[in-house]
Amino acid sequence: MITPAQLAQVGEAALLDGRAASLRQRFPELHFSECSEDDVSPRYKAAFSVDGYDLFYISGATGHCLEVTNDPQIATGILIASKVDDE
């Protein structure tokens, strides 16, 4: 489970350095992965947004591959999706 407070802390940290490697060092209890926002299916809603990034919950509950989820109760990590500049 990822609490709203944890999610807000990760969002604040992403403003300083949104790379997964940097966030892993700051939050070793969470899993992080990164991609571009246009790689995320529109059926998933961002759990948190900050300048430059949307944050999505991810879960490893199946024991196989990570998957995006809308459920913070089963989330074990966060997907950092870089926002695409449409210009």
N, C-alpha and C positions, 0 to 999 in steps of 0.2 A: 504494500500500500504506500502511496505517496500522498502526503498531507498537503493541503493548500499552502501551508507555511513553507514546506520544502520546495514546492513548485515556484513560489514567489522568490525564494532565495536563489534558485537556479536561474530564474528569469533575470534577476539583478546581476548575477555573475555573468550571464550571457552578454549583457551589455558591455562588460569589460573585455571579455574574450569568449566568443561563442563556439570555439573549437571543442569537439568532444574530448580530445586529449586533455585540455586545460580543465574542463568540467569534471573529468574523472579524478583529477588530482584534488580538486576542492570538495568533491562529494563521492568518496570511495565506496560508499554503501549503495550507490545507484549505478545502473548500466546506462551508457549513453551511446547513441548512434547519430549520424548526421547525414543529411541529404538536402536537396533543393525542395522548396515548397511544392513545385509542380510534379514532384515524384510521389506525393502523398495523395491517395484516393480522396475525392471530395466527400465520400461517405463518413470520413473522420473529421471531427471538429477539433480545432486547436484547443488545448486545455489552458494555454496562456500565450499571450503575444507581447513582444517587446519590439523596439525598433530593430529591424533587420532579421528577426527570427519569429517563427511560430514554434511552440513547444507542444508535442503530442506525447501521450502516454504510450509506453510499450510494455509488453508482458512476455515473459519467458515461461509462462505457466505450463505450456505443453511439454517442456523439456527438450524441445527440438529447435525450432527457429524462433527468433523474436517476431512479434506481431504487434501492429498498432491496435490500440484498444481505446474506447471511450470511457472505460471503467477504472477510476482511480483505485478502487479496492483491490484489483488484481495487478495493477501496474508495478513493475519492478525497475523501470527505467524511463528515460525520456529521449525522444527523438527530437533533435534540433534541426529544424527545417529552415534553411536560409531563404528569406523572401526574395523573389525574383523581381527585378526592376523592369517594368513593362515599357520603358522608353526605348 
